[in-house]
Amino acid sequence: MNLVIRRATSADIDVCSRINYEAFKAISDRHQFPNTDFPTLDFSTEIIGLLIESPSFFDIVAESEGTVVGCGFMDERNPIRGIGPVSVDRTFQGQGTGRKIMQALLDKGQEAVGIRLVQESFNMASLALYISLGFEVKEPFVLMEGKFRSQPLSGVEVWPMVSEAVDECAALCKKLYGCDRTSDFEYALNFFSPWVACKQGRIVAYTCAVSAFTHSLAETEADIQALLLGVAASNSEAQVSFHLPVRYASLFRWCLQEGLRALKPLAVMAVGEYRQPEGCYFPSFVY
């Protein structure tokens, strides 16, 4: 099969959205896990449209005889690049299309200090592909979802993030995460609902949104608990979702006791620079 890799354009949004939705649904259905990433075609269209139209994402498509058969995206907003989503039309899977898309993304990011992605752990095909391309599993985690039973904790103030807090959040990220994610905060202020938790006037935890699409970070498990409960109290009717590293066993148990459930296993994979985060962190959909 002759494949051509090229940059995506706005004219590719519909076909890429369909490929993305059908590919994620098929693998989830096959392994009997919920398709939480792109649950509907409309949602896939919304996300793919944002990625293709954004100058901060490197987006490509794979064509065979003029027909788009796959697509891939890389977040270039931060020094650490983040790959995802990557999807291939179901009729072209298993023929090397995914590998060529991934290699093109890796080639584009070769000057970065590191590249990361999030992989669904039940997908053996993608796991083998990423390992063969040099990625290593760094952080197994689970997708948590539900509503908290407890009320907010005393002694910790939880507030919506404002632009004046970005520098302090960025410093906390650099200290505990070991990398710069300043653009994530700026993006969250425009498109999500970021929050911070403060003790004695000092930020000890933040979330770009209690969502599987964004990341969160705290100095301690107690701080992240206070942040989660405070955010949940702002909208008691809404369900929350986030990625919880399984090494936080006591926090995992607390979430289960609070009434949340684990939906599926995933993992952060990385090539290049990687430092295990300190404190307590929840990965985004790319890292």
Stockholm file with secondary structure:
# STOCKHOLM 1.0

chainA/1-287         MNLVIRRATSADIDVCSRINYEAFKAISDRHQFPNTDFPTLDFSTEIIGLLIESPSFFDIVAESEGTVVGCGFMDERNPIRGIGPVSVDRTFQGQGTGRKIMQALLDKGQEAVGIRLVQESFNMASLALYISLGFEVKEPFVLMEGKFRSQPLSGVEVWPMVSEAVDECAALCKKLYGCDRTSDFEYALNFFSPWVACKQGRIVAYTCAVSAFTHSLAETEADIQALLLGVAASNSEAQVSFHLPVRYASLFRWCLQEGLRALKPLAVMAVGEYRQPEGCYFPSFVY
#=GR chainA/1-287 SS CCCEEEECCGGGHHHHHHHHHHHHHHHHHHHTCCCCSSCSHHHHHHHHHHHHHCTTEEEEEEEETTEEEEEEEEECSSSEEEEEEEEECGGGTTTTHHHHHHHHHHHHTTTSSEEEEEEETTCHHHHHHHHHTTCEEEEEEEEEEECCCSCCCTTCEEEECCGGGHHHHHHHHHHHTSSCCHHHHHHHHHHSCCEEEEETTEEEEEESCSSTTSCEEESSHHHHHHHHHHHHHHTTTSCEEEEEETTCHHHHHHHHHTTCEEEEEEEEEEEECCCCCCSEEECCSCC
#=GC SS_cons         CCCEEEECCGGGHHHHHHHHHHHHHHHHHHHTCCCCSSCSHHHHHHHHHHHHHCTTEEEEEEEETTEEEEEEEEECSSSEEEEEEEEECGGGTTTTHHHHHHHHHHHHTTTSSEEEEEEETTCHHHHHHHHHTTCEEEEEEEEEEECCCSCCCTTCEEEECCGGGHHHHHHHHHHHTSSCCHHHHHHHHHHSCCEEEEETTEEEEEESCSSTTSCEEESSHHHHHHHHHHHHHHTTTSCEEEEEETTCHHHHHHHHHTTCEEEEEEEEEEEECCCCCCSEEECCSCC
//
